[in-house]
Amino acid sequence: MSQTTFKELSEVPFFVTIPHSGERVPELTPWLKNLSEEILMSDVDRYVDVLYKPALEKLNIPFQTTEWHRYAVDLNRQPEDVDQASVIGAAKPAGAHLDGYHWVMTKNEVQLMPAPMSRETHQKLTQLIYDPFHSKVKEIYDSFRQKKQSSIYHIDAHSMPSLGTRMHKDPGERRADIVISDCLGKSCSSSFRDLVIAAYVTAGFKVGYNWPYLGGKVTEQYGHPDRGQHVLQVELNRSLYMDEVTKKIKPSSIQVQDKIILALTAIKTGLAKLQETV
């Protein structure tokens, strides 16, 4: 699913980004073209857009997605997050960014890139994938600002494997249903954090906080409570809705969709009440 617009901006300044659900491989990354589905979908947040879409459309919550595969350009990184294994002439040594802006290796330690790309290819991929996505995110912020909203609330939605791999901080650990991250309290107000945690718990999820994820570059880049920008990263456990080996969606995904509707309804309702008290 590509970027989707909204009919009219909600009165509640709240929106969602989903940067890792895209599956389209660009012509500029031929090394990704003939990979098996099991490898190609290893680290994609497959179905997260499908799971969130009913709630987002029902509640008229603006959202931003991408059609492009994260191995080509990871939208939760920044263009300088490259090393000599991913881009020729990069300043950082090989190994510094194996799962960086361009993925060199999967989290299951499967080699993706046989050789680093040229600086020109890096720039073309940035113009094709990174720039349009982040321009649209900034447009949503600007649109809310034009409505004189002093605070804007943003969830960056992802999925995670049910167990940490050797390349994660928690190898072998079984994870919660939802992990909510705020860059150790830096990316949003405590009231937004508490509201979101309570909403997912009430919807029936077991929720973890800042472990094993602290928040990515989207959370860091846009989360500035001092400027009225409140961002949380929300990771959803893949075992709840998909077979992690075959990468196929499970019938239980319908129940997960329903829980997400409950959670986002509670968040939007809570934010409306929060606005009234400001």
MIZA-143883 format. One record per atom (N, C-alpha, C): x, y, z; residue in three letters. Coordinates in steps of 0.2 Angstrom, whole numbers, plus 5000, padded with zeros to 4 digits. Example, Ala and Ser with C-alpha at 12.3 -4.5 7.8 and 13.67 -1.06 7.14 Angstrom:
<atoms>
506649725039ALA506249785039ALA506649845039ALA506449895035SER506849955036SER506450005039SER
</atoms>
This chain:
<atoms>
500449945000MET500050005000MET500450065000MET500350114996SER500750174995SER500450225000SER500750285000GLN500550335004GLN499750355003GLN499450365008THR498650375007THR498550445010THR498150475007THR497850545009THR497250535013THR497050585017PHE496450585021PHE495950635018PHE495350625019LYS494750665016LYS494850735019LYS494850745025GLU494950805028GLU495350805035GLU495750845037LEU496150845043LEU495650835049LEU495850785053SER495450775059SER495550835064SER495050855068GLU495150905073GLU495650885079GLU495750815079VAL496250795084VAL496950785081VAL497450825083PRO498150825079PRO498550765080PRO498250705077PHE498550645078PHE498650605072PHE499250575070PHE499350535064PHE499850485065PHE499850435060VAL500250375060VAL500650365054VAL501350345055THR501750335050THR501850255050THR501950225044ILE502150155044ILE502650145038ILE503350155041PRO503850165036PRO504150095033PRO503950035036HIS504349975034HIS503849925031HIS503249935029SER502749885026SER502849875019SER503249925015GLY503249915008GLY503649855006GLY503449835000GLU503749774997GLU504049774990GLU503949834987ARG504249844981ARG504949854980ARG505349814976VAL506049824975VAL506249864969VAL506549924970PRO506749964965PRO507249934960PRO507249954954GLU507749934949GLU508449954951GLU508550004955LEU509150024957LEU509549974962LEU509149924964THR509449874969THR509349804966THR509649784961PRO509549724957PRO509749664962PRO510149674967TRP510349614971TRP509749594976TRP509249624976LEU508649604980LEU508149574975LEU508249574969LYS507749544964LYS507549474964LYS508049434966ASN507949354965ASN508049324972ASN507949354977LEU507949324984LEU507249294985LEU507349234989SER506749204991SER506249244995SER505649234995GLU505149264999GLU505349265007GLU505649205009GLU505849205016GLU506349255018GLU506849265013ILE507349305015ILE507149375014ILE506849395008LEU506649465006LEU506149495011LEU505749445015MET505249475019MET505449465027MET506149445028SER506349435034SER506249495039SER506449555037ASP506449615041ASP505849665039ASP505449645034VAL504949695032VAL504349695038VAL504049745039ASP503449745043ASP502849725039ASP502849665037ARG502349645033ARG501649645036ARG501149665033TYR500449675035TYR500349725040TYR500849765042VAL500649815047VAL500149865044VAL500249885038ASP499849935035ASP499149905034ASP499049835033VAL498449805032VAL498049795039VAL498449785045LEU498149785051LEU497949855054LEU498249905052TYR498149975055TYR497550005050TYR497549985044LYS497150025039LYS496450035041LYS496049975044PRO495349985046PRO495250035051PRO495750035056ALA495650085061ALA495750155059ALA496250165055LEU496450235052LEU495950265048LEU495650215044GLU495050245039GLU494450255043GLU494250215048LYS493650225052LYS493650285056LYS494250295059LEU494350355063LEU494650415060LEU494750415053ASN494950475050ASN495650495053ASN496050455054ILE496750475056ILE497250475050ILE497550535049PRO498050535043PRO498550485044PRO498850455039PHE499350415039PHE499850415033PHE500450395034GLN500950395028GLN501250325028GLN501250295022THR501550235021THR502050245015THR502350185013THR502750185007THR502650115004THR502750114997GLU502750054993GLU503450024993GLU503950054995TRP504650034994TRP504949995000TRP505349944998HIS505649895002HIS506149925007HIS506149915013ARG506649945018ARG507349925017ARG507449865013TYR508149845012TYR508549895007TYR508149925003ALA508349974998ALA508550035001ALA508050065005VAL508150125009VAL507750115015VAL508050115021ASP507650115027ASP507450185030ASP506850195030LEU506550265031LEU506550275039LEU506750225043ASN506850245050ASN507650255051ASN508050265046ARG508750285047ARG508750355043ARG509450375043GLN509550435039GLN510050425034GLN510050465028PRO510550455023PRO511250445025PRO511450475030GLU512150465032GLU512350405036GLU511850365037ASP511850295041ASP512150245036ASP512750255033VAL512950205028VAL513750195030VAL513950135027ASP514650125029ASP515050105022ASP515650085022GLN516050065016GLN515749995013GLN515349955017ALA515049895014ALA514449915010ALA514149975011SER513549985008SER513550045003SER514050085004VAL514150144999VAL514850154998VAL515150154992ILE515850164990ILE516050234992ILE516550234996GLY516850304999GLY516550325005GLY516050285008ALA515750305014ALA516250325020ALA516150365024ALA516650385029ALA516750325035ALA516150295036LYS516250245041LYS516450175039LYS516850135043PRO517050075041PRO516550025040PRO516649975036ALA516249915034ALA516049885041ALA515349875042GLY515149845048GLY514849885053GLY514849955051ALA514550005056ALA513850005055ALA513549995049HIS512849995047HIS512649935043HIS512649875046LEU512449825042LEU511749825041LEU511349855045ASP510649865044ASP510449935045ASP510849975041GLY510750045041GLY510350075036GLY510450125033TYR510050155028TYR509950115022TYR510450075019HIS510450025015HIS510649965018HIS510249905018TRP510349845022TRP510949805018TRP511449795022VAL511949745019VAL511849675021VAL511549665027MET511349595030MET510749595034MET510349545033THR509749535037THR509949525045THR509349535049LYS509449525056LYS509549445057LYS509449405052ASN509649335053ASN510349315050ASN510749375049GLU511349365046GLU511449335039GLU510949355035VAL511049335028VAL511249395024VAL511849385020GLN512149435016GLN511649455011GLN511549525010LEU511049545005LEU511449584999LEU511949625001MET512349664996MET512949634995MET513049614988PRO513749574986PRO514349624986PRO514149694985ALA514649744985ALA514349814986ALA514749864988PRO514449924990PRO514149964983PRO513649994984MET513350034978MET513750104977MET513650134972SER513950194970SER513650254974SER514050304975ARG513750364978ARG513150394974ARG513150384967GLU512650404963GLU511950364964GLU512050304965THR511450254966THR511150274973THR511650284978HIS511350304985HIS510950374984HIS511150424980GLN510850484980GLN510150474976GLN510150434971LYS509550414967LYS509050384971LYS509250334976LEU508750304980LEU508550344985LEU508950394987THR508650444992THR508150484989THR508250504983GLN507750554979GLN507150514978GLN507150444977LEU506650404975LEU506150384981LEU506550374986ILE506150344992ILE506150384998ILE506750405001TYR506750445007TYR506450515007TYR506650555002ASP506350625001ASP505650625001ASP505350584996PRO504550594996PRO504250575002PRO504450525006PHE504150495012PHE504150555017PHE504750575018HIS504850625024HIS504550695022HIS504550715016SER504150775013SER503450765015SER503150715014LYS502450705016LYS502350705023LYS502750675027VAL502750675034VAL502750755037VAL503150785034LYS503250855036LYS502650895034LYS502350875028GLU501750915026GLU501150905031GLU501150845034ILE500550825039ILE500650875045ILE501350875047TYR501450925053TYR501250995051TYR501451015045ASP501351085043ASP500551095043ASP500151045040SER499451055040SER499151065047SER499351025051PHE499151035058PHE499351105061PHE499951125060ARG500151185062ARG499751245059ARG499551235053GLN499151285050GLN498451295053GLN498251245057LYS497551245060LYS497651265068LYS498251295069LYS498451325075LYS498451275081LYS498651215079GLN498751155084GLN499451165088GLN499451175094SER500051185098SER500451125099SER500051065099SER500351005100SER500150955095SER500550915092ILE500450865087ILE500650795090ILE500250745089TYR500450675092TYR500550625086TYR501050585086HIS501250545080HIS501450475083HIS501150425080ILE501450355081ILE501750335075ILE502350305076ASP502750275071ASP502650195072ASP502250165068ALA502050095069ALA502450045065ALA502749995068HIS503149945066HIS502949875068HIS503349825066SER503249755069SER503949725071SER503949675075MET504549645077MET504449575077MET505049535076PRO505049465078PRO504849445085PRO504549385086SER504349365093SER504949355097SER505549335094LEU506149325098LEU506649365095LEU507149395099GLY507649425097GLY508249385094GLY508549405089THR509049365085THR509749385088THR510249355086ARG510949375089ARG511149445087ARG510849475082MET510949545080MET510549595084MET510049575088HIS509649615093HIS509949625100HIS509749665104LYS509949675110LYS509749615115LYS509249585113ASP508849535117ASP508849465114ASP509449435112PRO509449375108PRO509149315112PRO508649285109GLY508249225112GLY507749245117GLY507649305118GLU507049335123GLU506449335119GLU505949305123ARG505249315120ARG504949385122ARG504649415117ARG504449485118ARG503749495119ARG503549555122ALA502849575123ALA502449575117ALA501849585117ASP501449595111ASP501549655108ASP501649715112ILE501749775109ILE502349805113ILE502849835110VAL503349875113VAL503349945111VAL503249995116ILE503250065115ILE503850095117ILE504150145113SER504750175114SER504750245113SER505050285118ASP505050355117ASP505750385118ASP506250355116CYS506950375116CYS507150395123CYS506950345128LEU507050355135LEU506750425138LEU506150435136GLY505750495138GLY505850555135GLY506250555129LYS506450615126LYS505950635120LYS505650595117SER505250605111SER504550625112SER504250625118CYS503550645119CYS503450655126CYS502850685128SER502650695135SER502450635138SER502550635145SER502350575149SER501550565148SER501150615147SER500450605147SER500250565140SER500650585135PHE500450545128PHE500750475129PHE501350465132ARG501550395133ARG501150355137ARG500850385143ASP500450345147ASP499750335144ASP499550375140LEU498850365136LEU498950305131LEU499550305128VAL499550255122VAL499750185126VAL500150185131ILE500250125134ILE499550095137ILE499150135140ALA498550115143ALA498050095138ALA498050125132ALA497550115126ALA497750045124ALA498350025123TYR498549955120TYR498449905125TYR498549915132VAL498449875137VAL497649855137VAL497249905137THR496549905138THR496249865132THR496549875126ALA496349835120ALA496549765120ALA496949745125GLY497049665126GLY497749645125GLY498249695124PHE498949675122PHE499349685128PHE499849635129LYS500349645134LYS500949695131LYS501049745135VAL501449795133VAL502149805136VAL502649815133GLY503349825135GLY503549895134GLY504049925137TYR504149995137TYR504950005136TYR505150025131ASN505850045129ASN506349985130ASN506049925129TRP506549865128TRP506149815124TRP506549785119PRO507249805117PRO507349865112PRO506849895111TYR506849955106TYR506850025110TYR507250065109LEU507150135112LEU506850185108LEU506750175101GLY506550215096GLY507050225091GLY506750235085GLY507250245079GLY507350315077GLY507550325071LYS507650395068LYS507050435067LYS506550405065VAL505850435065VAL505650465071VAL505750425077THR505550455083THR506050505085THR506650505084GLU507150555086GLU507050615082GLU506950605075GLN506950665071GLN506350705072GLN505750675073TYR505150715074TYR504950725081TYR505150685086GLY504950695093GLY505350755096GLY504950805097HIS505250865100HIS504650895105HIS504550865111PRO504050895115PRO504150965116PRO504750995116ASP504851065118ASP504551105112ASP504451075106ARG504151115100ARG503351085099ARG503151045104GLY502451025103GLY502350965099GLY502950925097GLN502950865093GLN503050805097GLN502550765098HIS502550705103HIS502550645098HIS503050605099VAL503150545094VAL503350485098VAL502950425097LEU503050365100LEU503150305094LEU503650265095GLN503750205091GLN503350155094GLN502950115090VAL502550065093VAL502649995088VAL502949945092GLU503149885088GLU502649835090GLU502449795085LEU501849745086LEU502249675085LEU502149625089ASN502449565089ASN502149525083ASN502549505078ARG502349465072ARG501949405073ARG502149365079SER501849305080SER501049305081SER500849365083LEU500149375084LEU499749365078LEU500049385072TYR499649385066TYR499949355060TYR500549325060MET500849295054MET501249235056MET501349195051ASP501849135052ASP502549165051ASP502949165056GLU503649205055GLU504049165050GLU503949105049VAL504349065044VAL504149075037VAL503449065036THR503249065029THR503049145027THR502949185032LYS502849255031LYS502049265029LYS501649215030LYS500949215028LYS500549245034LYS500049275032ILE499549305037ILE499149255040ILE498949255047LYS498549205050LYS497849225051LYS497349185052PRO496649205053PRO496649245060PRO497149245064SER497149285070SER497249355069SER497449375063SER497549445061SER496949485062SER496349455061ILE495649485062ILE495549515069ILE495749475074GLN495749495081GLN496249545082GLN496849545079VAL497349595080VAL497049665077VAL496749665071GLN496449725068GLN495949755073GLN495549705076ASP495049735081ASP495349765087ASP495849735089LYS496149765095LYS496449835094LYS496749835088ILE497049905085ILE496549955085ILE495949935082ILE495449985082ILE495250015089ILE495249965094LEU495049985101LEU495650035103LEU496250015102ALA496750055105ALA496750125102ALA496750125095LEU496750195092LEU496150235093LEU495550205095THR494950245097THR495150275104THR495350235108ALA495550265115ALA496050315115ALA496550305110ILE497050365110ILE496750425107ILE496350425102LYS496050485099LYS495550515103LYS495150475107THR494750505112THR495050535118THR495650505120GLY496050535125GLY496350595123GLY496650595117LEU496950665115LEU496450715114LEU495850705112ALA495350755112ALA495150785119ALA495150735124LYS495050765131LYS495650805133LYS496250775131LEU496850815133LEU496850885130LEU496650895124GLN496550955121GLN496151005125GLN495550975127GLU495051025131GLU495351045137GLU495851015140THR496151035147THR496751085146THR496951085139VAL497551135138VAL497351205138VAL
</atoms>
